[in-house]
């Protein structure tokens, strides 16, 4: 019985430490969300392989996301889609009643203007909704990840 109490305490400590890491990363505006599911506006949701992510580093957004949906006006061949790096033109964060943090980011590149709306929970689970001027919106879900040091 004592062994199960220790493992329960260890799990609680690990959860608290991870929650602290999430908070610090968001406070420093240096975080990475690995996505594992995409939800297009039309069509069914799809699991996606490892390697797709959105990363914020101070004043820049690094987007590496697959895209399925309608494009209204894009360069020949489809353009970059949601695979680009760009400076952040607007960043706003708010705390929600359920304990999650809502982050709204606007970026522009030579093809379009994008609004990334991210919800991040204490346990690192995240949802991302991307709205573009020239493309249909799309959503993703994933987890915040940290570099192993």
C-alpha atoms as one frame of an Amber mdcrd trajectory, in Angstrom:
protein
   0.000   0.000   0.000   2.837   2.384   0.796   4.341   1.816  -2.679   1.158
   2.952  -4.429   1.092   6.172  -2.354   4.638   6.976  -3.391   3.907   6.438
  -7.078   0.784   8.573  -6.757   2.854  11.330  -5.134   5.499  10.968  -7.843
   2.842  11.289 -10.557   1.456  14.403  -8.872   4.964  15.881  -8.658   5.639
  15.081 -12.327   2.316  16.656 -13.313   3.110  19.793 -11.298   6.592  20.018
 -12.844   5.191  19.661 -16.368   2.556  22.310 -15.617   5.346  24.623 -14.416
   7.306  24.007 -17.643   4.216  24.865 -19.721   3.698  28.104 -17.779   7.348
  29.149 -18.071   7.444  28.397 -21.813   4.281  30.432 -22.453   5.483  33.296
 -20.244   8.776  33.415 -22.170   7.029  33.131 -25.552   9.287  30.229 -26.446
   7.291  27.054 -27.021   6.618  24.305 -29.526   3.411  22.378 -30.144   3.663
  19.067 -31.979   0.405  18.359 -33.818  -1.048  14.875 -34.273  -4.516  15.551
 -35.709  -5.886  17.938 -38.318  -9.513  18.962 -38.657 -10.292  20.591 -42.036
 -13.420  22.769 -42.400 -14.803  20.313 -44.935 -14.022  16.642 -44.712 -13.174
  14.384 -41.824 -10.410  14.786 -39.277  -7.180  12.928 -39.919  -4.318  11.676
 -37.815  -1.018  13.042 -39.006   2.470  11.721 -38.582   5.108  13.029 -36.240
   7.107  16.032 -37.384   4.425  18.674 -37.875   4.499  21.561 -35.433   4.022
  25.223 -34.640   6.784  26.974 -32.753   6.942  30.432 -31.218  10.373  31.874
 -30.532  10.137  35.357 -29.045   8.879  37.495 -31.933   8.696  34.836 -34.691
   6.350  32.010 -35.643   7.637  28.834 -37.297   4.751  26.983 -38.912   5.203
  23.478 -40.312   1.662  22.210 -40.819  -0.077  20.175 -43.526  -3.033  21.867
 -45.189  -6.227  20.444 -46.702  -8.973  22.787 -47.772 -10.054  25.371 -50.299
  -7.620  28.006 -51.437  -9.153  31.146 -52.883  -6.135  32.918 -54.325  -2.696
  31.355 -53.993   0.447  31.203 -56.136   0.682  28.677 -58.933   1.486  25.254
 -57.499  -0.210  25.987 -54.181   2.452  28.185 -52.612   3.911  27.548 -49.194
   0.643  26.608 -47.513   1.240  26.623 -43.782   4.978  25.928 -44.049   6.757
  29.215 -43.366   8.585  31.345 -40.828   7.420  34.904 -40.225   7.714  37.692
 -37.675   4.724  38.029 -35.359   2.782  41.231 -36.046   0.322  40.790 -33.153
   0.479  38.615 -30.002  -2.211  38.506 -27.324  -2.640  36.065 -24.474  -5.444
  35.594 -21.967  -6.221  33.214 -19.115  -9.503  31.288 -19.389 -11.778  30.218
 -16.523 -10.967  26.539 -17.122  -7.252  27.216 -16.498  -6.207  27.136 -20.146
  -4.393  29.966 -21.857  -5.650  31.446 -25.118  -2.953  32.799 -27.443  -3.848
  34.811 -30.538  -1.082  35.456 -33.047  -1.148  37.274 -36.368   1.592  36.810
 -38.960   2.037  37.908 -42.558   4.181  36.607 -45.360   4.339  37.342 -49.079
   1.361  35.026 -49.746  -1.206  35.786 -47.043  -2.108  37.000 -43.556  -2.726
  34.302 -40.942  -4.407  34.285 -37.535  -3.320  31.448 -35.225  -5.637  30.913
 -32.249  -4.084  28.480 -29.753  -5.539  27.055 -26.559  -2.967  25.475 -24.258
  -3.835  23.547 -21.092  -1.622  22.965 -18.024  -0.920  19.402 -19.147   0.409
  20.673 -22.503  -2.521  19.503 -24.625  -3.289  22.124 -27.234  -5.627  23.077
 -30.011  -4.756  25.396 -32.879  -7.167  27.100 -35.246  -5.662  28.809 -38.293
  -7.602  31.408 -40.285  -6.113  32.850 -43.460  -7.407  35.525 -45.821  -6.863
  33.419 -48.962  -7.540  29.907 -47.604 -10.297  28.098 -45.792  -9.714  27.742
 -42.034  -8.326  24.573 -40.474  -7.795  23.275 -36.934  -5.224  21.007 -35.303
  -4.733  19.306 -31.964  -1.484  18.294 -30.343   0.829  18.506 -27.357   3.410
  20.967 -26.168   6.854  19.412 -26.314  10.111  20.339 -24.673  13.675  19.738
 -25.823  15.388  17.024 -23.846  18.283  18.559 -21.966
